[in-house]
Amino acid sequence: MNVERLAEMANDIGAFFVGAEEPAAAVAGIADHIGKFWTPRMREQLTEHLPQLGDGIDELPRAALLRLAVQARSRAQPVAA
């Protein structure tokens, strides 16, 4: 899927959650929605292109995607014995 379109979709989700009292709650809500309804490839594709998007993606969706990326990396790492 087109990265710019993914960024628009993430911004639309962010606009829904922007009314949350706390930014952390908004980020959690955005991350939850994207985690549930986007494919892993959609999340990975947009996360990979975050640096190039600049102002093309809003702050809250950017934070949500970074949170999801950190969670995915932590699940992928083997537990040390």
RAKA-V433025 format. One record per backbone hydrogen bond with DSSP energy under -0.5 kcal/mol. NH is the residue of the N-H (numbers start at 1). CO is the residue of the C=O. E is the energy in kcal/mol with one decimal. If there is no record, write none. Layout:
# RAKA-V433025
[[NH;CO;E] [NH;CO;E]]
This chain:
# RAKA-V433025
[[6;2;-2.1] [7;3;-2.4] [8;4;-2.1] [9;5;-2.5] [10;6;-2.6] [11;7;-2.5] [12;8;-2.3] [13;9;-2.1] [14;10;-2.5] [15;11;-2.2] [16;12;-1.3] [17;13;-1.5] [18;14;-1.1] [19;16;-0.5] [20;17;-2.2] [25;22;-0.5] [26;22;-1.8] [27;23;-2.8] [28;24;-2.3] [29;25;-2.4] [30;26;-2.6] [31;27;-2.7] [32;28;-2.5] [33;29;-2.3] [34;30;-2.8] [35;31;-2.8] [36;32;-1.9] [37;33;-2.6] [38;34;-2.0] [43;39;-2.0] [44;40;-2.8] [45;41;-2.9] [46;42;-2.1] [47;43;-2.5] [48;44;-2.7] [49;45;-1.0] [50;47;-1.1] [52;49;-0.5] [53;49;-1.3] [53;50;-0.6] [54;50;-0.9] [56;53;-2.9] [57;54;-1.0] [62;58;-2.0] [63;59;-2.4] [64;60;-2.3] [65;61;-2.6] [66;62;-2.3] [67;63;-2.2] [68;64;-2.3] [69;65;-2.3] [70;66;-2.3] [71;67;-2.3] [72;68;-2.5] [73;69;-2.3] [74;70;-2.3] [75;71;-1.9] [76;72;-1.6] [77;73;-1.3]]
